[in-house]
Amino acid sequence: MNGGDLSELCGVKVKGRGPRFYWGTVYDYANNDFAQTVKRHGYGVFYSQLGELEITDPETETLIIDQEAFKPLLLRRKLGKGQVFFLNSWYYPGIYGHDCAGEATTNSPGMFADIIRYIAKLARPQVFMTGKGLDEPDTECSFINLAAYPDQKLICLYNIDFEKPHTIDLHRFDGSVQTITLAPQEMKRL
């Protein structure tokens, strides 16, 4: 794509296939809001390859690096009123769901899920769900489908689990928070 020149959007040029790497670690932990949000230092083992990059915008921030060679793995570039994230991966990003690093927990969703959660938190819509009493989604939320229609002030929730009830906190249009439990297969219109 564009000869690997992604400067206009991402602030980088991809020059080709880069080195193989195994571990990703958060760069500059104390000054990195990604690190402060996900509260992790490291991820892995990946057995993957990076792209060989030339960073064309000196304002581009490095959020995650290859732990051994210190090459950028996740970059962020502020652009206009928004932000552009660049995952430097030669392979499909699903590979970054594997997590057996020292900080990994049972059922850890891995680096890619942490990246998606971080971006989702930055771009929260008017209506969203979190775990009960939490500031972010938990496993309960993965069983609930949510659709919000601002023009109609309508919220639809559906428990896709056919066997168990699930409880979430629903953050509504007016800023209020409501704890809701949905029975198996239950759909609610609010």
C-alpha positions as CSV (number, residue, x, y, z in Angstrom):
1,M,0.0,0.0,0.0
2,N,1.5,3.3,-1.2
3,G,4.9,1.5,-1.3
4,G,4.8,1.2,2.5
5,D,4.6,5.0,3.0
6,L,2.0,5.5,5.7
7,S,3.5,8.9,6.7
8,E,0.4,10.9,6.1
9,L,-1.8,8.9,8.5
10,C,0.5,6.9,10.8
11,G,3.8,8.9,10.7
12,V,5.8,5.8,9.5
13,K,7.2,4.2,6.4
14,V,7.3,0.4,6.4
15,K,10.6,-0.5,4.6
16,G,10.1,-4.3,4.7
17,R,9.9,-7.3,6.9
18,G,11.7,-6.8,10.2
19,P,13.2,-9.0,12.9
20,R,11.5,-11.8,14.7
21,F,10.6,-11.0,18.3
22,Y,9.1,-12.8,21.3
23,W,8.3,-10.4,24.0
24,G,6.5,-7.0,24.0
25,T,6.9,-4.6,26.9
26,V,5.4,-1.2,27.7
27,Y,7.7,1.6,26.8
28,D,8.5,4.4,29.4
29,Y,6.0,2.9,31.9
30,A,5.8,6.0,34.2
31,N,5.0,8.4,31.4
32,N,2.8,6.2,29.3
33,D,-1.0,6.5,29.7
34,F,-1.5,3.2,27.9
35,A,0.6,1.5,30.6
36,Q,-1.3,3.3,33.4
37,T,-4.6,2.2,31.9
38,V,-3.9,-1.5,31.3
39,K,-1.5,-1.8,34.3
40,R,0.8,-4.3,32.6
41,H,4.5,-4.2,31.8
42,G,4.9,-7.1,29.4
43,Y,3.3,-9.5,27.0
44,G,4.3,-12.7,25.1
45,V,5.5,-15.1,23.9
46,F,4.7,-14.1,20.3
47,Y,7.1,-15.9,17.8
48,S,6.2,-13.1,15.4
49,Q,7.9,-10.6,13.1
50,L,7.8,-6.8,13.1
51,G,8.0,-4.5,10.1
52,E,11.2,-2.6,9.6
53,L,10.1,1.0,10.2
54,E,11.2,4.5,9.5
55,I,9.4,6.9,11.8
56,T,8.7,10.1,9.8
57,D,6.9,12.1,12.5
58,P,9.1,12.8,15.5
59,E,5.9,13.4,17.6
60,T,4.8,9.8,17.1
61,E,4.7,8.1,20.5
62,T,5.9,4.6,21.2
63,L,3.6,2.7,23.6
64,I,4.9,-0.9,23.3
65,I,8.3,-2.1,22.2
66,D,10.0,-5.4,21.4
67,Q,11.6,-6.2,24.8
68,E,14.9,-7.4,23.4
69,A,15.7,-5.1,20.5
70,F,13.6,-2.1,21.7
71,K,11.9,-1.8,18.2
72,P,8.5,-0.2,18.2
73,L,5.5,-2.5,18.3
74,L,2.6,-0.1,19.1
75,L,2.8,3.6,18.0
76,R,0.3,6.4,18.5
77,R,0.2,9.6,16.4
78,K,-2.0,12.5,17.3
79,L,-3.6,13.8,14.1
80,G,-6.2,16.6,13.9
81,K,-8.7,16.1,16.8
82,G,-8.0,12.4,17.0
83,Q,-5.3,9.7,17.3
84,V,-4.0,7.0,15.0
85,F,-2.7,3.8,16.4
86,F,-0.2,1.7,14.4
87,L,0.4,-2.0,15.4
88,N,3.7,-2.9,13.8
89,S,3.1,-6.5,12.9
90,W,4.0,-8.5,9.9
91,Y,1.4,-11.2,10.9
92,Y,-2.3,-11.2,11.7
93,P,-2.9,-9.3,14.9
94,G,-4.7,-12.3,16.5
95,I,-1.3,-13.7,17.3
96,Y,-1.0,-11.2,20.0
97,G,-3.8,-12.8,22.0
98,H,-1.4,-15.5,23.3
99,D,-0.2,-14.5,26.7
100,C,2.1,-16.4,29.0
101,A,4.3,-13.5,30.2
102,G,5.2,-13.1,33.8
103,E,2.2,-10.9,34.5
104,A,-0.3,-13.0,32.7
105,T,-3.3,-14.3,34.6
106,T,-5.6,-17.3,33.9
107,N,-7.7,-16.5,30.8
108,S,-5.6,-13.4,30.1
109,P,-6.9,-11.9,26.9
110,G,-3.4,-10.7,25.9
111,M,-1.9,-7.6,24.3
112,F,-4.3,-7.2,21.4
113,A,-7.3,-7.2,23.7
114,D,-5.6,-4.7,26.0
115,I,-5.0,-2.4,23.0
116,I,-8.6,-2.7,21.9
117,R,-9.9,-2.0,25.4
118,Y,-7.6,1.1,25.7
119,I,-8.8,2.5,22.4
120,A,-12.5,1.7,23.3
121,K,-12.1,3.6,26.6
122,L,-10.7,6.6,24.8
123,A,-13.6,6.6,22.3
124,R,-16.5,5.7,24.6
125,P,-19.9,6.4,23.1
126,Q,-22.9,8.0,24.9
127,V,-24.1,4.5,26.0
128,F,-21.7,1.8,27.1
129,M,-21.4,-1.1,29.6
130,T,-18.9,-2.0,32.2
131,G,-18.6,-4.7,34.8
132,K,-20.6,-4.2,37.9
133,G,-18.9,-1.5,40.0
134,L,-16.0,-1.3,37.5
135,D,-14.7,1.4,35.1
136,E,-14.2,-1.1,32.2
137,P,-15.8,-4.2,30.7
138,D,-15.3,-7.6,32.4
139,T,-16.2,-11.1,31.2
140,E,-19.9,-10.6,32.1
141,C,-20.0,-7.9,29.3
142,S,-18.9,-10.4,26.7
143,F,-22.3,-12.1,27.0
144,I,-24.3,-9.0,26.5
145,N,-25.1,-7.4,23.1
146,L,-25.8,-3.7,23.3
147,A,-27.4,-1.5,20.7
148,A,-28.1,2.2,21.4
149,Y,-30.3,4.5,19.2
150,P,-29.7,8.1,20.4
151,D,-32.4,9.7,18.2
152,Q,-35.0,7.4,19.8
153,K,-33.3,7.4,23.2
154,L,-33.6,3.6,23.0
155,I,-31.2,1.0,24.4
156,C,-31.5,-2.7,23.6
157,L,-29.7,-5.4,25.6
158,Y,-29.6,-9.1,24.8
159,N,-28.0,-11.9,26.8
160,I,-26.5,-14.3,24.3
161,D,-25.8,-16.9,27.0
162,F,-28.6,-19.6,26.8
163,E,-27.7,-21.0,30.2
164,K,-26.7,-18.3,32.7
165,P,-27.8,-14.8,33.8
166,H,-25.2,-12.0,33.5
167,T,-25.0,-8.6,35.3
168,I,-23.5,-5.4,33.9
169,D,-23.5,-1.7,34.7
170,L,-25.2,0.2,31.9
171,H,-24.0,3.8,31.4
172,R,-26.9,5.7,29.9
173,F,-27.5,8.7,27.6
174,D,-28.1,11.0,30.7
175,G,-24.9,9.9,32.4
176,S,-26.6,7.7,35.0
177,V,-25.4,4.2,35.7
178,Q,-27.9,1.3,36.2
179,T,-27.0,-2.2,37.3
180,I,-28.9,-4.7,35.1
181,T,-29.1,-8.5,35.3
182,L,-30.4,-10.3,32.2
183,A,-31.7,-13.9,32.4
184,P,-30.5,-16.5,29.9
185,Q,-31.6,-15.4,26.4
186,E,-33.3,-12.3,27.8
187,M,-33.7,-9.1,25.7
188,K,-34.6,-5.8,27.2
189,R,-35.6,-2.5,25.6
190,L,-34.9,0.5,27.8
